[in-house]
């Protein structure tokens, strides 16, 4: 049987980093880890091809070749998924769909023939048996949670790895916290399940054998959700693996309570981690209590962030506006917190009531839901009626983005971070690609860019004070360029939406 695995196009967003990726001549951020893992669950005798539309086109010849199209997608890819489904139906190809998008909203995709939902370790085997018998069912799903020790290593040979900036590995699923706007616990449980450390080193071996020598992203929603396993098993294994290979830089997502454990911070840095994403959400205790972000309450988050930075962990942060307790002051508070903390990559989005969350249930009971949410929370919209009002939320959100990504403010944050950040103990060998990327930043930002004054001030300061962090400074400059462009686009969308809705409310009925 010939299986065509298809990963749809990503909508452009703050996270797509397309303009930054162009500097290093990569086409997409991450290969589709879920599809590559599912591919390893299919019978070895089946022929398999992977088409990630973000790095190569899906051709009619690819579709003609396939007996079955296996479509996997994240929620942000729903528009790209619709396009793939339409093409498959036009060519009368059977579609099997799975992944977070379809698990959350399969009812919206009536043209899909078969759904494989929830965790593939528990559902793919039944699909395979039924396909071999020629009797596939419409739906394969389970409420059980998989034993991650049964998860195979991804089939990296299917991916064009040289087209990506990162490679992904998953160690755990689930999160011990239960924030009311997050659907991770609803889908994956509150008791984090982990792979054996030997599985992780084997996956790293497979990646290394495939030629990968760049950054690896541990895609876990909270890598330290099972702290004992991370402390006793994962980190020692990673430290040993790094000592016997060319070191690979690592990044992941964690909760802010990592700052409470000095030894774990040191061990993570020794294991190769130098970048972490944390859901900060808000500096307002009332808003944190409202969304049950308990791990962020009753702590000095600025001090915690500084501790993480001084340990050698660049903190990226997620922020939300639109909580019921938020007032008009929240926008200035968010901008001030971001500036003081030195969080350079700060993702600020409007609160969304996502499927499977207590937030959505509460807002539905209050009659405040407006529409379904399948996108991302940085697209300039929310799907419920906020207490502060939609116009104030949109205007304030746009103001925050313009403020934090304006060149003077953005470059000041880079310097704030570099002042705290230690010089790396181990330096990665520089490649020809590194020098080419640096040359492109000098042309685009130092000569042609509107930020050229700030760019050269940063370069000179870094060379004088923190020369071993120059690569980090230039990387952040490239990311800031992308975020600034996205901020400009989103501000324009928010302004247009505000003006259009104001006109609808004030124009005579016969004109509307």
N, C-alpha and C positions, 0 to 999 in steps of 0.2 A: 504494500500500500504506500502511496506517495502522499506525504503530509507537508503542506506548505504552512509554515508558522509566520504569521503576519503581525507586525507591531505598527499601529497607525501613527500618523503624524501628530506631533505635539502642537497645541496652540502656543503661540508666542506668549511668554510670560516673564516675570522677574526671574523665575527659576530656569528658564530655557538657556539663558546666558549666551544667546546666539552671537551677539556682537563681540563678546569676550572670546568665545570659541574661535571666531574668525582670526583672532590674533595668533593663536597657536595652530591654526589650520586643522582643526578638528570639526566634525560635522554635527556631533551630538554629544550630550553629556554622559549618558550611560547606556550600555547595551541592555536589552530586555532580559533581566535576570530571571523573571518568572517563566517566560517562554523557554529560555535555555534550560531551566530546571525541568520543566514539563517534558521537553524533548528527550531528556535523559530517562524519563519514565516510560517512554514509548518503546515498543519492541525493537531490538537492534536491527532486525531484518527489514523494518520499514525504512523507506527512503525519506530523508528529511531535508528541507531547505528553510532557511530563515530569511525573510525580507523585513528589515526595519526601514520603513519609508522615510525615516529621518536621515538615513545615510545612503539610501539607494532607491530607485523607483520600483514600484510594483508594476510589472509589465503584463500584457495579455498572455505572453508566452509562459510566464510564471503560473498564471491561473490555469491555462490550458494543461500544463504539466500535472497539476495537483488532482488527486482524487478527493481530498478533503482539505479545506482551509481551516486552520486553527488560529483563531483571532484572540489575542490577549490585549487588555487595555487598562490604563488607569483612568480615573474619572476625568482628568483634565483632557483626555484624548477622545471625548465622546463625539466631537464633530468629525475627527479623522476616522473614527470607527464607523460612523454612518456612511462615509464615502466608500470605505472598503466593502461594507455590506452591500451597498447598491451595485458596485461593480461585480461582486460575486453572484448576486441574484441575476444580473443581466446576462451572465455567462452560465447560469444554471449550476453553480457550484455549491456543494453542501458546506455549511458554515457551522463550526463548533466554537463557541465563545466562552471565555472565562476571564478571571481577574477581577480587581476591585470595582471597575465600572459596571460589569454585568452582575456581580454579586449584589451591588447596591440597587441596580435599576434594570434588571433583565426584562421587566414588563414593558419597557419603552422600546424594545428591539424585537418586534414581531417577525421580522424577516430572517432572524437567526433560526437555524434548524434545531440546534442542540446546545444546551448550556451545561457547562461543567463548573459548578460554583463552590464557594468555600475553599477548603484546602485540598490541593490537587493530590496529595499523598493518599487521600481517602476516596477520591472520586474518579481519578483517571483510569484506574485498573478496570472498573466496571465499564467505562466507555470503550476501552480497548477490546474487552471481551465481546461487547455487543457489536462493535464495528466489524470484528472478524466474523461474527455470525450473520452480519447484515441486518441486525435488528436494533439499531440505536434508539434510545429513548429521547424524549424531548428534554428532560431535566435530570441532571445528576447533582445532588446536593446532600449535605449532611450537617447535623448540628454538633457532631463530635469534633474534637480537636486532635490534630495529628501529633504523633511522636516524631519530633524532628530528627531523631537518630536514624530514621528511615529515609530521610531526604537525600537523593543522589547529588553528586557534584554536577554542576551545569555543563552542558555540551559546548564548551567555548569554541570548538572547531567550526561551529556553524556561524559564528559572528566575525565580522570584519573589524577586529579589535583596534586596528590602527586608525579608525575613524572616530574613536571616542576619547573623551578627556579622562574618564574614570572607568574603573571596573567595579562591579558590585559583588558583595558577599553577604549572606544573611546568617547570623548566629542564633538569633532568638525571635520568638513571636509572642506578643502579649505585653501588657504593661501593668504594674501593680497599682498605678494611680487610675483615677476614674473621673477625669475632667468632663463636665457635662456637655461640652461642644465636640468632643472627640469620639469617633466611632471605633477606635482601635480595640477597646475592651469588649465592645458588643460583638465584634467579628472574631477576635483572637483571644479573648479571655484576660483575666487579671493575674493569672499565675504564669509568669513567663516560662516558656518551654525553650530548651536550648539544645544545640547540637553538641556532640562530643568535641573536645578540643582537637582530637585527631582528625575529625572531619574537616575542620577549618584549615588545618595545616595541609591536608590533602588537597583542598580546593585551591589554596595558595600555590601548592606545587603544580597543579594543573594550569593555573594562570601563568605561572612562571615558565612552564614548559611551552606554553603557547606564545611566548615572547613578550609578555607584559612586564614592563619595568616602571610603570607610573603609579599614580595614586589609586588606592583601593578604598571604596566607600562601603563601610558596614551599614547596610540599609535598615537595620533594626529601628523600630519606632523609639525604643529606649534601650540602648545596649546594656546599661547597668541595672535593668529591671530585676535581674537575678544576681545580686551583688556577690553572694558567696561563690557561685559558679564562675563569674568573671574573675574574681580575685584569686581563687585557688586553681582554676583550670585554664581559662582562656588566656589571661595575660601572661602567665609563665610560658605557655606554649608559643605565643606570638613572639615573646622576647627571644626564646631559643631559636625560633625559625628565622628571625631577622639577623641573628648573629651568624647564621650559616649561609646567608644569601645577600645579594645586593639589596640594601634596605629599601623597602617600599613605604612611602608616606601613606598614612591611614587617616581616615576621617569618619565621623559617625554622628548619631543623635543621642543625647543623654538628657537626664533631668538635672536640675541645678543642685541637687543634694550631692552630686559628685564633689562639690567644693567642701563638703564636710569631712572628706576622707583624703588626707594629705598623701598617704602612701599609695592609694589607688591612683591619684593624679600622677605621682612620680612613675608608677608602673605603666600607666597608659602612655606616657611620653616615651619611656624606655622601649615600649612595644612598638612605637612608630606613630602613634596618634599625635597630630599637631593641630587638628581642627575639629571642633564639635559644634553642633547646632543644639540650641536650647530653646524651648518654648517659654519665653519670659511672659508674654501676653500683656501684662499691665503692671505698672508700679503702684496702682491704687489698691490698698488692702480690701476695700469693699468689693471691687470688681473681681479680685482673685477669689474672695470668699463666695461670691455669687456663682462663679463657674466651677467651684470646688477644686481649684488649683491649689490644694493644700500644701504641696511640696514647696510652693513659692511663698507661702505665708510665714509671718513671724521670723523673717530673716532680713539681713542687710544685703539685698541683691547686688548692689554696686560693689560692695566689699567682696562678695562671692565671685563675681565676674573678674575682678582684679586678681584674686587668688588664682583662678584658673589661667588667666593670661600670664601671670608671673611664673606659673609652672611650665609654660610652653604650649598652652592650648589656646588657639585662636577661637574666640567665642563668636559664633553667628547666632542671631536671635530672631525669634518670631514674635510679633506684636499684633494685638487685636484692638480695634476700636469698635464701639457699638454695643457694649454691655449696658444693661439697664441702669447700672449705677454710674455710668459715664456721664459727665456733664460737658459743657462747652470748653472747660479747662483741660480736658483729657488730651487734646491734640498738642498743646504746648508742653504738657507733662511728658508725653511720649517723646517728643523731640528733645527735651532737656535730658531725659534719662538716657537716650541713645547717645547723645553728645558726651555726657559725663562718663558713661561706661566704656567708651571706645569700641563699641560694637560696630564694626565697619559695615558688615553685611547684615543689615537690619531689614527684615521683611515685615512690612506693616500692611495688614489686610482688614477688611470689614468682617465682623462676626457673621458666620454662616450657620444655619441650622441644618446640619447634614443628616442624611438618612441613618437611622439606627442609633440616634443620640437622644439622651434625656432632654436636651435643649429643644430638639424638634418636637418631642412629645409635649413639653410644657407650653411652647408657643402655639402649637396646634390647639391645645385645650383653651388657650386664651384668645383664639381667633386671630392671631397675628401673623400667621404664615401667608406668604404671597405666592410663592411658586417653588418648584423643586430646585434643589442645588446639586448640580453635577460638575460644576467647574471648580475654580480655585478662588481663594479668598482675597486675591490681589487684582481681580478683574474690574474693580470699581462698582461692585453691586453687592447687595445682600438680599436675602430671600424672606425677610420678615419686616414688620413695622417696628423700627426702633423707638424707644422711649424719647430720645432726643429729637426725633424727626429725620426723615430721609435726607432732606436738603442739607441740614446741618452736618449730618454724618458724611455725606458725599463731599461737601465743601471742606470740612475739616480733614478728611482723609487725603484729599488732593493737596491741601496745604502742608500736611506732614511730609508727604512724598517730595514736594518741591523743596521743602526746607532741608531735609536730611541728605538729599542727593545733589543739592547745589554744590558746585566745585569747592568753594571755600570751606563749607561745613564738612563735606565728605573728606577732603584731604586733611583737615584738622583731626578727624577721627582716626585716619590712618596713622598720623603721627602720635596721637594719644595711645593707640595700641602698640606701636613700635617701642615707645618709651617703656612700657611694661614688659614687653616680650623679650625673653632671653635669646641670645644668639644660639643657633643650633649647635649641639655638641658634635653631630655627625653631618657632614655636608654631602649632598647628593652630587655625583659627577655631572658637570655641565655638558650638554649636548649641543650639536649644531643647531637643532631646533630651538633651544633656549636662546641662543644668540640672535637667531632670526626673529623670534618673538619679541625680544627686547628692542631690536631695531624697529620693528613695526610700531611698538608703543611710542618710541621717540618721534617717529614721523607723524603718527595719527594724533597723539595727544600733546607732544612737545612742540610740534610745528604747526599742524593744521587744526588742532582742537581748541575749542573755546576755553578749555581748562589749562592751557599751556603754561601760564604763569604759576598756577598751583602745582602743576606737574613738576616743573623744574625746581621749584622750592623744595618739594618733597625729595626729589632725587638728590639734590645737593645736601640736604639735611641728613638723609639716610647714609650717603657715602661718608659723611663726616662723623656721624654718631653711631650708626648701626650698619656698617658696610655688608655684613654677612646676611642682613635681612633685605638686601636690595631686590632680590627676586620676589620676595613676598610683597614688597611695596609696589612693584610693577604689576604683579598679578592683581592686587587690589585696585590699582588704577584702572586696569582693563575691565574688571567687574563693575566698577563704578560707572564707567562709560555706558555699559549696557543698562544698568539700573536707571541712569539719568534719562536715557532715551525712552525707556519704558515708562518712567514717571511722567515725562512730557506727554506721551501718548495717552496715558490713563487720565491725566489732568484734563486733557482736551475732551476726552469722552465724558468725564464727570461734569465738566462745564456745559457741554452740549446737552446732556441729559437733564441737568438742572434747568437750563433755559427752555428746553422743549416742554417740560412738565409745568413750568411756570406759565408758559403761553397757553397750555391747555386749560389751566385753571382760570385764567383771566380773559381769554378771548371769548367773543360772543358765541353762543351755542351754534348759530347757523354757519359760522366760519369753521369751527372745529368739526 
